[in-house]
């Protein structure tokens, strides 16, 4: 997709902000499930296939949710664009 230099910069900033937000949300998920649910007495933990629920949520469910969120983000919010300027592309073609 051909975008102006200003539009490219705006899109790159948007994608960077989205990436940071996804990371912060993932970190919050990991922290709450790992330290929030795992801070009690082990005798009160709920277990899934012999593993504590907090461990399953932070180590298995979290990454799966993140993979789905990143896939959705890349597919629907990110834009496939050329990062080179039109002038750079013309100069590269002339040299070849």
C-alpha positions in Angstrom: 0.0 0.0 0.0 1.3 3.4 -0.9 1.1 6.0 1.8 2.4 9.5 2.1 5.3 10.0 4.5 3.0 11.6 7.0 0.5 8.8 6.8 3.3 6.2 7.2 4.6 7.9 10.3 1.1 8.1 11.7 0.4 4.4 11.0 3.8 3.4 12.5 3.0 5.4 15.7 -0.4 3.8 15.9 1.1 0.3 15.5 3.7 1.0 18.2 1.0 2.2 20.6 -1.1 -0.8 19.9 1.9 -3.1 20.5 2.7 -1.4 23.8 -0.9 -1.6 25.0 -1.0 -5.4 24.1 2.2 -5.9 26.1 0.9 -4.0 29.1 -2.4 -5.9 29.1 -0.5 -9.2 28.9 1.8 -8.2 31.7 -1.2 -7.2 33.8 -2.8 -10.6 33.0 0.4 -12.5 34.0 0.9 -10.5 37.2 -2.7 -10.8 38.4 -3.0 -14.5 37.7 0.4 -15.3 38.9 0.7 -13.2 42.0 -3.0 -12.5 42.7 -4.3 -16.0 42.5 -1.1 -17.6 43.6 -0.6 -15.6 46.8 -2.9 -17.6 49.1 -2.5 -20.8 51.0 -1.7 -23.7 48.7 -4.3 -25.9 50.4 -7.0 -23.5 49.1 -5.8 -23.5 45.4 -8.0 -24.9 42.7 -6.2 -27.4 40.5 -6.4 -28.2 36.8 -4.8 -31.5 35.7 -2.7 -31.4 38.9 -1.4 -27.9 38.4 -2.6 -24.8 40.3 -5.2 -22.7 38.5 -3.0 -19.6 38.8 -0.2 -21.4 37.0 -2.4 -22.7 34.2 -3.9 -19.2 33.7 -0.5 -17.4 33.7 1.6 -19.9 31.8 -0.8 -21.5 29.3 -4.0 -19.4 28.9 -2.2 -16.1 28.9 0.1 -16.8 26.0 -2.7 -18.4 24.0 -4.9 -15.3 24.6 -1.9 -13.1 23.6 -1.3 -15.1 20.4 -5.0 -14.6 19.4 -4.9 -10.9 20.2 -1.7 -10.3 18.3 -3.0 -12.3 15.3 -6.2 -10.2 15.3 -4.2 -7.0 15.7 -1.8 -7.8 12.8 -4.6 -9.0 10.5 -7.1 -6.1 11.1 -5.3 -3.1 12.5 -1.8 -3.1 11.1 -1.2 -2.0 7.5 1.2 -3.7 5.0 3.2 -0.7 3.6 6.5 0.0 1.9 8.9 1.7 4.3 11.1 3.2 1.6 10.5 6.6 0.1 9.4 6.8 -3.6 12.6 8.7 -4.3 14.7 6.0 -2.8 12.9 3.3 -4.8 13.5 5.3 -8.0 17.2 5.7 -7.3 17.6 2.0 -6.5 15.9 1.0 -9.7 18.2 3.4 -11.7 21.3 2.0 -10.2 20.4 -1.6 -11.0 
